[in-house]
Amino acid sequence: MAVDHLALIATDPAVGHGQAYIRGTRMPVSVVFDCLADGMSVGEIVTEYPSVDESSVRAVAAYGARLAREELVPLSAAP
């Protein structure tokens, strides 16, 4: 990764009950994940949440990718 996107993600017990958030904001990464899951584009997310920029959305995606590599989540079996 050319840019350390994960540097934009932070945790602090005093912010959002310790949930991961975008540094410099109080925006939980889970909100951005929900937006992406609902089909919102990066542009739509940035418009809806002015404290979030494109780099922040990419940081959330990088954070999610890292989580997916580190922890297995049981899913239902394919039919």
C-alpha positions as CSV (number, residue, x, y, z in Angstrom):
1,M,0.0,0.0,0.0
2,A,1.5,3.3,-1.0
3,V,-0.4,5.2,1.7
4,D,-0.8,3.9,5.2
5,H,-4.6,4.0,5.2
6,L,-4.8,2.3,8.6
7,A,-3.2,5.3,10.1
8,L,-6.5,7.1,9.5
9,I,-8.3,4.6,11.8
10,A,-8.2,5.0,15.5
11,T,-9.7,3.6,18.7
12,D,-10.2,5.4,22.0
13,P,-12.3,4.3,24.9
14,A,-13.5,7.9,25.3
15,V,-14.8,8.1,21.7
16,G,-17.7,6.0,20.6
17,H,-17.4,3.5,23.4
18,G,-14.0,2.3,22.0
19,Q,-15.3,1.4,18.6
20,A,-13.0,2.0,15.7
21,Y,-13.5,5.5,14.1
22,I,-12.0,7.7,11.4
23,R,-9.2,9.8,13.0
24,G,-10.0,13.5,13.2
25,T,-13.8,12.7,13.3
26,R,-16.1,10.8,15.5
27,M,-17.4,8.8,12.6
28,P,-17.4,5.0,13.5
29,V,-16.1,2.8,10.7
30,S,-19.2,0.7,11.0
31,V,-21.3,3.6,9.6
32,V,-19.1,3.7,6.5
33,F,-19.3,-0.1,6.2
34,D,-23.1,0.1,6.4
35,C,-23.1,2.8,3.7
36,L,-21.0,0.6,1.4
37,A,-23.1,-2.4,2.1
38,D,-26.2,-0.4,1.2
39,G,-24.6,0.3,-2.2
40,M,-23.6,3.9,-1.6
41,S,-20.7,5.2,-3.7
42,V,-17.7,6.9,-2.2
43,G,-19.0,10.2,-3.6
44,E,-22.4,9.6,-2.0
45,I,-20.8,8.8,1.4
46,V,-18.6,11.9,1.2
47,T,-21.6,14.1,0.3
48,E,-23.7,12.6,3.1
49,Y,-21.0,12.9,5.7
50,P,-18.9,16.0,5.1
51,S,-16.3,15.1,7.8
52,V,-15.4,12.0,5.7
53,D,-13.3,12.2,2.6
54,E,-12.3,9.7,-0.1
55,S,-9.1,8.7,1.8
56,S,-11.2,8.0,4.9
57,V,-13.5,5.7,3.0
58,R,-10.5,3.9,1.5
59,A,-9.0,3.6,5.0
60,V,-12.2,2.0,6.2
61,A,-12.1,-0.5,3.3
62,A,-8.4,-1.3,4.2
63,Y,-9.4,-1.8,7.8
64,G,-12.2,-4.2,6.8
65,A,-9.8,-6.1,4.5
66,R,-7.3,-6.5,7.4
67,L,-10.0,-7.7,9.7
68,A,-11.1,-10.2,7.1
69,R,-7.6,-11.6,6.9
70,E,-7.2,-11.8,10.7
71,E,-10.4,-13.4,11.8
72,L,-12.6,-16.1,10.4
73,V,-16.3,-15.4,10.6
74,P,-18.5,-18.5,10.4
75,L,-20.9,-18.3,7.5
76,S,-23.7,-20.6,6.5
77,A,-22.7,-23.3,4.1
78,A,-23.4,-22.8,0.4
79,P,-26.4,-24.7,-1.0
